[in-house]
Amino acid sequence: MHDIRTIRENPAAFDAALSRRGLPPMSPELLALDEARRAAIHGAETAQAAQNAASREAGAAKGRGDEAEFARLRALVGDKKAEIAALNDQAAALDTRLRDALLRIPNLPLDEVPQGADEAENVEIRRWGNPHNFDFTPREHFEIPGVQPGMDFETAAKLSGARFVVLKGAVTRVHRALAQFMLDTHVDEHGLQETWTPVLVKEEAMYGTNQLPKFAEDSYQTTNGWWLIPTSEVTLTNSVAGDILDEATLPLRMTAHSQCFRSEAGSAGKDTSGMLRQHQFEKVEMVTICTPDTALAEHERMTKCAEAILEKLGIPYRTIVLCTGDMGFGAQKTHDLEAWLPGQNKYREISSVSTCGTFQARRMNARFRPAGGKPDYVATLNGSGLAVGRCLIAVLENGQQADGSVDLPAVLHPYLGGKQRISASGALE
């Protein structure tokens, strides 16, 4: 969330940053609400001072036996009390309107973020690995003969509808092995703290990481008010909501493997085949809480953590920086990792790593105390490390063989009891 004081001090800079996201000026409306709110607060304070003075004078009038003056002043006290209540109600209503308006405005891009309208203007910053030259036409993951017995969309549709899958046998074991491998790598090599969190959260948590109020249709809510998390970014980041952390404890670097739930609103017709875009999926998430001055360095570090997973798996990928028109709502800067999928003959997103600055911390009131200083807002970062289902797709498509079998990455063999491939009939061997 944005600081209205910063907007008040430099509205032109605020509007200029919004324009980079293709948004119109918003400072005039915000400042009008802010001015009206402050005027109501000042009016209430002035009326309170008048009420206090009238109360003192009424006491003096009573003491000297001036009943007429006492009655007048008592009436004035009553009038001021009603005026104060009305002005406080007005200020509260304006404060709610201002906060709601601020909550719906996206984060401001850093100056270094490339200008652009949409994904076509994202900028590639590096590549790793070379796409394999197959001596046959590579298939998409759901078309590979050895995969088909373990990827059941028909049963999933019977149970739940479209955009669900039932995994079976060897494919399920590889899916589970990937999640375990990711966690072990992040904990043992990258120094992240493994965490397990709920998948049901209160509304405040969704507000804290900017899923609400603007993107309610993208998530699922239960009948008793809980929300199903779209990613454990929600729980890991909100774990410090309302806290004042000692600077010496930062950075906090966390990772969690969780089920994730997204309605995929607005994605009708996109990726309808296979398991690339699902309502229920798994991710290994990374979240960092740090001081604002270290956030960009942490962003680079977190990106490297995600890249390391793909490199260990031998999956070719490219890293891009998103342009201003393609960034997520809460991001100041975002790196996307796109894995090569030979079945589609293109790179597809498998991880998104963002630094949010203090944007989420203001929504959550998450702060730190510098040594000898006053509390200030922390910076928050989040990223996929990785999306497990999409990583499974990349492993299957890049490892496929002409006979319909799949060779599996060596780093997964220990997680599969030494098994190295999925046979053309769908068995681990």
N, C-alpha and C positions, 0 to 999 in steps of 0.2 A: 504494500500500500504506500501511497505517496504522502509526504509530509507537507501539509498545507502551508507551513511556514516557509518552506523552500519555494513553493509556488508563488507565495505572496512576495517573496524577495526578488524573484526573477521569473515572472510569468512568460516573458518572451522566450527564454531558454527552454522552459517546459513545453511550450507549444511547438517550438522548433524540433525538439526531440520527438514529440508525438507525430509531427509531420513526416518524420523519417519512417514511421510505421504506416504511413498513408492515412493518418487520422486528422480530423479538423482541429482547430484550436479549441481547447476546453477550459483554459484559465478564466475567461470572462464569467462563465456560469459558476465555476467553483468559487471564485473570489466574491461574486455577488452573494452566494450562500454564506460564505465565511463572514462577509461584512455584516449581513443581517443577523447572523448568529452572535457575533461579537457585540453588535448594538443591543441585542436583547439581553445579553449577559451584563453589559454595562448598565442598561436600564434597570435590571434587577438589583444590581449592586447599589445604584443611586437610590432606588426606592427603599432598599434595606437600611441604608444610612439615614434616610428621612424617617423611617419607622422607628429606628433606635432613638433618634433625637426626640421625636414626638413622645415616645414612651418615657424618656427622662423628664421632659417638660410636664407631662401629665402627672408624674409623681410629685413634681414640685408644686403644681397647681393644687393637687389634692392636699398637700401638706399645709398650704397657706389658706385652704378653705375656699378656693375659687372654683366652685362647682361648675359654673358655666364654661370656664376655660378647660376644666378637666373633661367635661363631656365632649367639647369640640375636639380636643386632642385624642380622646379615646376613639372617636369616630374616624379621625385621620389615621390612627394606627390600624384600624380595621380596613380602611380603604387601601392603605399601603400594603397590608398583608395580602389582599386580593390581587393587587397589581403585581406584587412580587411573584405570586403563584402563577399568574397568567404569563408573565415574562419568562419565568423558568420553564414553563411548559412550551412556550414558543422557542426558547433556546434549545431545549431538548429535541424538539421536532426538527429544527433546522440542523442540529448536530447529526441526527439520524440520516437526514437527506444528504448532508455533505459526506458522511462516512460511506453511505451506500454508493454515492457517485464516485468517490475515490476508489472503492473496492472494485469497481467495474472498469477501471482504466488500467491498461497493461503497463508493465515495467518499461523503463526508458532504455533503449539500446546504448551500449558503450560507443564512444566515438570511433573505435577501431572496427566495429561491425560493418561489413560492406552494405552499401545501399542497394535495395532491390525490391521488386514488387512481389515476387513469388519464388518457388523452388528453382525455377530456371536460372535465377541469378545468384544461387549459392556458389561459393568459391571453394574449389578443391585445394587442400593444402598439402596433402601427401597421399601416397599409395604404398601398399605393402603386398608382395606376392604377385605372381603372374597367373592369370586364369589358365587352367589346364586345357590343352588341346586334345579333345576326345577324338578317337577314330570312329566314332558313331555319333548320332544325334542325341545329345543328352536330354533326359526326361525331367519334367518337374517332379518334385518329391512324391506326390501322390500317384504318379504314374509308374514309379520304379517297381518292378515285379517283387523284389524282396521286401519292399516297404508296404505294399498293398495289404497283406494279411494283418499288419499291425496298426493300420490307420483306418478306422471304421467310421465313416461319416453317416452312413445310413442308420446305424443304431443310434448315433448321437442325435440325428434329426428326429427319430422316433421318440427319444427321451426328452429333448430340449428344444428342437427346432434348428434353424440355420445358424451357421457360425459356431458350431461346437464339434468336437471330435472325441471319439473313444479310442485311446491307444491301447495296444495289446502286445504281449510277448516281447520280442526283441526290441521293437521300437520304444516300448515303455521303459525298458532297462537303459537304453541309450539316453533317453530323455532324463531319467533320474540321475544317470552318471554325469551328464553335463552339468546339472545343477550342483551336484556334490563337488565336481572338479572346480567349478567357478568359485564356490564358497571357500574351498581349501586354498586355492590360489590367492584369493583376496585376503584371507586371514594369515596364511603362513608366509606369503611373499610380499604382500602389499601393506600389511600392518593394519587392516581394518578389523573392527570388533564385530564378531558375528552376533546378531540380534534376532530374536523371534518376537513378532508383534501380532496383535489382533488384526483381523481383516474387516471387522465391523468397528466403525468409529462414530463419535458424536459429530453433530453438524459443525461445531466450532473448529474441529480438526480440518474439515474440508475447506472452511473459510481460510484457515491458517496457511494452507498451501495453494490457495487461489483456484480450487476447483469450483467453489461457490463465491458469489452468487451467479456468475456469468455462465458457467458450464454445467448447470444441474442436469441437463438432458443427456450429458455424456456419461453419467454415472447412475448407479442403481441405489434406490433408497428402500429400506424395509418399512413395513406398516407401522412399526413402533418408533420410527425416527432415526434409526441407525443408517449409516451409509456404508456400502461395500467399497473398499478401497480400489482405486484404479491402478495403484502401485504402492509399495510400502514407503515411497517418498513421503506419503501423508503421515504415516505413523512415526517413522524415524525422525523426520524434521520436527513434528509437533512434540516429540519427546522432551524438547527444551522449552516448550511454550510457557510463558509466564515466569521463566527462571532468570536469575542473574548469576552467570557463570564466572568463576575466577579466570582471568586471562591465562593463568598458568596451566589450566586444564585443556586449553585449546591448542591445536584443532581436535575436534571429535570426529573420528572417521569410522563410519558404521557400514555394515552390509547386512542384508536380510534376503532370504529366499521366501517368496510368498505366492499364494494365489492372487490373481488380479482380475478385476471385473470392469469391463467397459461396454457401454451400450453401442458404441460405434455409430452414434448419431451422425447423419450426413454422409455415411460411407456406402450408401446403397449402390450396388453395382460394382464396387471396387473389391478386387481380390476375393471373389465369391468361391473360387475353387481352391481346395487345399486348406491348410491351417495357418496361412500367413496372417489373417486378420480374424481374430476370434473374440467372442464375448467373455470367455474365461480362459486365462492363460497363466503362465508362471514367469516370474522374473527374479533375477538376483539383482537387487538394487544397491546402489552406493549413495550415501549421503555424508556430506561434510559440513560441520559447523565450525566457523573460524572467525578471525577478526577481518574486517573489511579490507585492510591493507594487504592481506595475504591471499585474498580470494582468487585473483587471477593465476597465481602460482599453483594454488590448489586445483584450479580448473584444468590446467595443463597436466598436473599429476594424475587427476582422476581420469582424464582422457587416456593417458598412457596405461592405466590399470585396465581399462576396457580393451584397448588395443592388444595388450599382452595376452588376453584370453584368446582372441582370434589368431594371433601368431602361434601360440602353442598348439592350437587345433589345426594350423596349416590352412586357414581360410583366407584367401585373398580379400583385401578390403581397401577402401579409400576413406579418408577423413576429410570432411568438408566443414566449413564454417557457414552457418546459416545467415542469409541476408536479412535485413530488417523486416521484410514483408513475409518471411517464412518462420520467424522465431515464435516460440511458445509465449503465452500470455505473461508468465512470471519471469522470463529470462532476460538478462542483460546481454548475454552472449551464449551461443550454443554451438557445440561441435556435434555433428552426426557422424557415426560410423556406418558405412554401407558395405555389406558383405556381398561378394560375387555369388550369384545364383546362376549356374550354367543352364538350368532348365528354362529360365526366363531370359537368359543371355543379357543380364543387366545386374547392376549393383542395387541392392535394396537395404533400407535402413534396418539396423539391428541394435543400435544403441544411440541414445541422445544424451549428451552430457552438458549441463547448463550451470552457469553461475547466476544467482539471483540477486547478488548484493544484499542490501538490507530490506528488500521489498517484502519478502515473506516474514522476516523477523518483526517488522512493524505490525503486521497483521496478527502475529502471535504474541507480541510483546516479549520477545526473547532477547536478552541483553547479556553483556559481559562487563566486568569491572576491571579496568586497567589498574595496575599497581599504582596506588596513590591518586587515582582519578575517579571521575564520575561514571556511572553506568552508561553504556552506549549499546546500540543495536549490533548484534552479530551479523555475519554474512552466512548465507546458506547456499549449498550446491547439491545437485542431485544428478544421477546418471545411471543408465542401465549397465549392468556388468556381468551377464547380458540378458536379453530377452531369451528365455530358455527354448521356447517353441521355435522361434525364428532361427536360433542357433542350430537346433535340430535339423531344420530344413536345409541350412547351409552345409552341415556335415553330411547329410544324406545325398544331396545333389552333387557336391564336390567329390564325394567318395564313390559314386556309382560306377559300375563296370558294365561292359557290353552285355554280359550274360544275365544282368538283372540283379546281381549281388551288390553289396556296398562294403568297401574297405573303410574301416574306422580309424580315426586318429590314434597314434600310439599313446598319447597321454590319457586316453580313456580306457586302455586295456586293463590297467590295475583295478578300475572300478567295475569291470565286467568279468571278473574272475579269470582274466587272461584271454578272454575271447577277443578276436580281432576283426571279425567281419559279420555282416548279415548275409546269409546265403540267399540265392535266388528264390528259395522257397519260404524265406522269412525266419530262418533259425539263426541264433547266435552260434558262431563256431570259430 
